[in-house]
Amino acid sequence: MLEIDGSKKSGSGTILRLSVALAAIKGEPLHIYNIRQNRPQVGLKPQHLESVLTAAKLCSAKIKGANIGSRELYFEPNAIDGGNIEVEIGTAGSIPMLFMSVLPICLFAEKPVQLHASKGGTDTLHAPTINYLRYVFLPLLRRMGVDAEIEVQKYGYYPKGLGEAILQVKPTKKLQPLLLEAFGQLQNVKGISVCTFLEDKKVAERQAKAARDYLSKEGLATDILLVNDKSNPQQKGSSITLWAQTDTGVILGADAIGEPGKPSEVVGVSAAQKLGTEFWATATVDEHLADMLIPYMALTRGTAVFLTRTVSEHLETNIWLTEKILNTKFNLKKVDTLYRIEKVG
């Protein structure tokens, strides 16, 4: 049985989500304790519980301790079947985080997976936007052989959520190593600025203009798609996602979420500043994508490598956890102003 102390490293929900995914892939029972020990509200919150329950549906797992506030969980997986899965979050809990939690499991399913998530948040604080997954995360994973798509049916924001999206995944049991050591030459900078039932205030347009103006001053011409969404009349909100692509396959991303009282221009500039910071550092993977890629790198055969601007707590945690569960090895080395992250052999 895999024994994982959830208070180690970040002590966050990341440890729970990734432990469950890797246990399902290995087909080994998991016992995780001290769940989210380092967070203000310890134990399982609704969005963490939903990730566990969804993972259990994919592999017909037996679970014990799967309730709100639980600090201990037993997860005993069986074969990963796949198929059609329906999930109703019921809060503004992040749909992107749910998709990220179970995507590794879906790759090892016996048949294609269609995961329909409803009544959740597509664009919320402390999580990637749904469009970051669509335009940054998944395109880079495709270089590793991952065949997955996300369709947004309703955008959802805090506090009501009510968003809806579909993740479709074809099994891919042999992942290709990711080799991103050269930054290369810029090909384009793109983005998508979304507002839901805020067209009268030109929120999507103002977010995009502010981002374009900022990046233009930095010498970066930016093409941003405007989306004046009307999919969710019960929950207004907005977001902007930006990404830069180079001729070596680098995709750097950044996003920002609209909030009540925050000017749209501030939202746009926030995302642009984040992207500019990553771009001018000449990293090959942005700060947030770095920790998200670790499980996939660990599951490949052969060497995989990227360069990132900073070593976040989540990056350290994911490296520690994949080394512990999968018996793989990562090397971390400072190279000039960047960090070289290498999965060995």
C-alpha positions in Angstrom: 0.0 0.0 0.0 1.2 3.5 -0.9 1.5 5.6 2.3 1.5 9.3 1.8 1.8 12.0 4.4 -0.3 15.0 3.1 1.5 17.4 5.4 4.8 17.2 3.5 6.1 19.9 1.2 3.2 22.2 0.2 0.7 20.3 2.4 -2.0 21.2 -0.2 -4.7 19.5 -2.2 -2.2 18.9 -5.0 -0.7 16.0 -2.9 -4.1 14.4 -2.6 -5.1 14.8 -6.3 -1.7 13.5 -7.7 -1.5 10.7 -5.2 -4.9 9.4 -6.2 -4.1 9.7 -9.9 -0.8 7.8 -9.6 -2.3 5.2 -7.4 -5.0 4.5 -10.0 -2.3 4.3 -12.8 -0.2 1.9 -10.8 -3.2 -0.1 -9.6 -2.0 0.0 -6.0 -4.0 0.9 -2.9 -3.4 4.3 -1.4 -3.5 5.5 2.2 -3.1 9.3 2.5 -3.3 11.1 5.9 -2.9 14.7 7.2 -4.8 15.8 4.1 -4.3 19.5 3.4 -2.6 19.8 6.7 -0.9 23.1 5.9 -4.0 24.9 4.7 -6.2 27.2 6.9 -9.1 24.7 6.5 -7.6 21.3 6.7 -9.1 18.1 5.2 -11.2 17.6 2.1 -13.2 20.5 0.6 -16.0 19.9 -1.9 -13.7 20.3 -4.9 -11.1 17.9 -3.6 -13.8 15.3 -2.7 -15.3 15.6 -6.2 -11.8 14.9 -7.7 -11.5 11.7 -5.6 -15.0 10.5 -6.4 -14.5 11.1 -10.1 -11.2 9.2 -10.0 -13.0 6.4 -8.3 -15.6 6.3 -11.0 -12.9 5.9 -13.7 -11.3 2.9 -12.0 -14.2 1.4 -9.9 -12.2 2.2 -6.7 -13.2 1.4 -3.2 -12.8 4.4 -1.0 -13.0 5.1 2.7 -12.9 8.5 4.3 -14.4 10.3 1.3 -16.3 13.0 3.1 -16.1 16.8 3.6 -13.4 17.7 6.2 -11.8 14.2 6.2 -8.1 14.3 6.8 -7.5 10.6 5.9 -8.4 8.6 2.8 -8.1 5.0 1.6 -8.3 4.5 -2.1 -8.2 1.1 -3.6 -8.3 1.2 -7.4 -9.3 -1.5 -9.9 -8.9 -1.6 -13.7 -9.3 1.8 -15.4 -12.4 1.4 -17.6 -13.1 4.9 -19.0 -16.3 5.6 -20.8 -18.8 8.4 -20.1 -18.6 10.1 -16.7 -21.0 12.7 -15.3 -19.9 15.0 -12.5 -21.9 17.8 -10.8 -19.7 20.0 -8.6 -22.5 22.1 -7.2 -20.2 25.0 -6.1 -17.8 27.4 -7.8 -15.1 24.7 -7.4 -12.7 24.6 -10.3 -13.6 22.5 -13.3 -10.0 22.9 -14.7 -8.6 21.5 -11.4 -11.0 18.5 -11.7 -9.9 17.9 -15.3 -6.2 18.1 -14.3 -6.7 15.7 -11.4 -8.1 12.9 -13.6 -6.5 13.4 -17.0 -3.5 11.2 -16.2 -5.8 8.4 -15.2 -7.8 8.8 -18.4 -4.7 8.2 -20.5 -4.5 4.7 -19.2 -8.1 3.8 -19.6 -9.3 0.8 -21.6 -11.6 3.0 -23.7 -12.0 6.7 -24.5 -13.2 8.9 -21.7 -15.8 11.7 -22.0 -16.1 13.6 -18.7 -19.0 16.0 -18.5 -18.6 18.4 -15.5 -21.4 20.8 -14.6 -22.3 23.4 -12.0 -18.7 24.4 -11.3 -16.3 27.2 -12.0 -14.5 27.4 -15.3 -12.6 30.6 -14.4 -11.8 31.1 -10.7 -9.1 32.4 -8.5 -6.2 30.1 -7.4 -6.7 27.8 -10.4 -5.9 28.0 -14.1 -8.7 29.3 -16.4 -10.4 26.8 -18.7 -8.8 28.6 -21.6 -5.3 28.2 -20.2 -5.9 24.4 -20.3 -7.3 24.6 -23.9 -4.6 26.9 -25.4 -1.5 26.2 -23.3 -1.6 23.0 -21.3 -3.2 20.6 -23.8 -1.3 21.8 -26.8 2.0 21.2 -25.1 0.8 17.7 -23.9 0.0 16.9 -27.5 3.7 17.0 -28.2 3.9 14.1 -25.7 1.2 12.1 -27.5 -1.8 13.1 -25.3 -5.0 13.2 -27.4 -7.4 15.3 -25.3 -9.9 18.2 -26.0 -12.0 20.5 -23.8 -15.3 22.0 -24.9 -16.7 24.9 -22.9 -20.5 24.8 -22.7 -21.0 27.4 -20.0 -18.5 29.7 -18.4 -18.8 29.8 -14.6 -17.4 32.1 -12.0 -17.3 32.7 -8.2 -19.5 32.6 -6.1 -22.3 30.6 -7.9 -20.2 28.7 -10.5 -22.8 27.0 -12.7 -20.2 26.5 -15.5 -20.1 23.4 -17.7 -17.4 21.8 -19.8 -16.6 18.4 -21.4 -13.2 16.7 -21.4 -12.6 14.1 -24.1 -9.6 11.8 -23.9 -8.3 9.0 -26.0 -6.1 6.5 -24.1 -2.4 7.1 -24.7 -0.4 4.6 -22.6 3.0 5.5 -24.1 3.9 9.1 -23.6 6.7 10.7 -25.6 9.5 12.6 -23.7 9.3 16.4 -23.7 12.6 18.1 -24.7 12.4 21.9 -24.3 15.9 23.3 -23.8 15.9 26.0 -26.5 13.7 29.1 -26.3 13.9 29.8 -30.0 12.4 32.7 -32.0 9.0 34.2 -31.3 6.2 33.1 -33.7 3.2 34.8 -32.3 1.4 36.1 -29.2 -2.3 35.3 -28.9 -5.1 35.5 -26.4 -8.7 35.1 -25.6 -10.7 37.6 -23.5 -14.0 36.4 -22.2 -16.9 38.1 -20.5 -20.3 36.7 -19.6 -23.3 39.0 -19.7 -20.9 42.1 -19.4 -20.9 43.1 -23.1 -22.7 46.3 -22.3 -19.7 47.4 -20.2 -17.3 46.2 -23.0 -15.4 44.1 -20.4 -13.8 41.6 -22.9 -12.8 44.5 -25.2 -11.3 46.6 -22.4 -9.4 43.6 -20.9 -7.9 42.8 -24.4 -7.0 46.4 -25.2 -5.2 46.9 -21.9 -3.2 43.7 -22.5 -2.4 44.6 -26.1 -1.3 48.1 -25.1 1.0 46.8 -22.4 2.6 44.1 -24.6 2.9 46.5 -27.5 5.1 48.7 -25.3 7.2 45.6 -24.7 7.6 45.1 -28.4 5.1 42.2 -28.6 2.2 42.4 -31.1 -0.8 40.5 -29.7 -3.8 39.0 -31.4 -6.7 38.5 -28.9 -10.0 36.9 -29.6 -13.0 38.7 -28.0 -15.8 36.5 -26.6 -19.0 38.2 -25.4 -20.5 35.1 -23.8 -24.2 34.6 -23.0 -24.0 31.0 -21.8 -24.7 31.6 -18.1 -27.2 34.3 -17.3 -27.1 33.5 -13.6 -23.4 34.3 -13.1 -21.6 37.3 -14.6 -17.8 37.2 -14.8 -14.7 37.5 -17.0 -11.2 36.2 -17.7 -8.3 36.7 -20.1 -5.7 34.1 -21.2 -2.6 35.0 -23.1 0.1 32.8 -24.7 3.3 33.2 -26.7 4.6 30.5 -29.0 8.2 30.1 -30.5 9.6 28.0 -33.3 11.0 25.4 -30.9 7.6 24.4 -29.6 7.6 26.6 -26.5 4.2 27.8 -25.3 4.2 30.3 -22.4 0.9 31.2 -20.9 -0.6 33.6 -18.4 -4.2 34.4 -17.3 -6.2 36.7 -15.0 -9.7 36.7 -13.6 -12.2 39.5 -13.3 -13.5 40.4 -9.9 -16.2 42.7 -8.6 -14.7 46.2 -8.2 -11.6 45.4 -10.2 -11.3 47.5 -13.5 -11.1 45.4 -16.6 -8.0 47.3 -17.6 -6.3 46.0 -14.4 -7.2 42.4 -15.3 -5.8 42.8 -18.8 -2.6 44.3 -17.6 -2.1 41.7 -14.9 -2.2 38.8 -17.5 0.1 40.8 -19.8 2.6 41.5 -17.0 2.7 37.8 -16.1 3.3 36.8 -19.7 6.0 39.4 -20.2 7.8 38.2 -17.2 7.9 34.7 -18.5 8.8 35.7 -22.0 11.7 38.0 -21.3 13.1 35.4 -18.9 13.3 33.1 -22.0 11.9 30.2 -20.0 10.7 27.3 -22.0 7.8 26.5 -19.6 6.0 29.1 -17.5 5.8 28.9 -13.7 2.4 27.3 -13.5 2.8 24.9 -16.4 6.1 23.6 -14.8 4.4 21.8 -11.9 1.5 20.6 -14.1 3.9 18.8 -16.5 5.8 16.8 -13.9 3.5 13.8 -13.7 3.5 13.4 -17.5 7.3 13.7 -17.6 7.5 11.1 -14.9 5.4 8.7 -16.9 7.5 8.8 -20.0 10.4 6.6 -20.8 13.7 8.3 -21.4 15.0 11.8 -20.6 12.6 14.8 -20.5 13.7 18.4 -19.8 12.5 22.0 -19.6 13.7 25.4 -18.3 11.6 27.4 -15.9 12.0 30.8 -14.3 11.4 29.8 -10.7 10.9 26.7 -8.6 7.5 27.0 -7.0 6.3 25.1 -3.9 3.9 23.1 -6.2 6.8 22.2 -8.5 8.9 20.9 -5.6 5.9 19.0 -4.3 5.1 17.2 -7.6 8.7 16.2 -8.1 8.9 14.8 -4.6 5.6 12.9 -4.9 6.3 11.4 -8.4 9.8 10.3 -7.3 8.3 8.7 -4.2 5.4 6.9 -5.9 6.9 6.1 -9.4 10.5 5.6 -8.3 11.6 8.1 -11.0 14.4 10.6 -10.7 14.5 14.4 -11.4 17.5 16.6 -11.4 17.2 20.3 -10.7 20.0 22.7 -11.7 20.4 26.4 -11.9 21.5 27.5 -15.3 22.2 31.3 -15.5 18.9 32.9 -14.5 16.8 29.8 -15.1 16.2 26.4 -13.6 16.8 23.3 -15.6 14.3 20.5 -14.7 15.3 17.1 -16.0 13.6 13.8 -15.6 16.3 11.2 -15.8 16.0 7.9 -17.8 
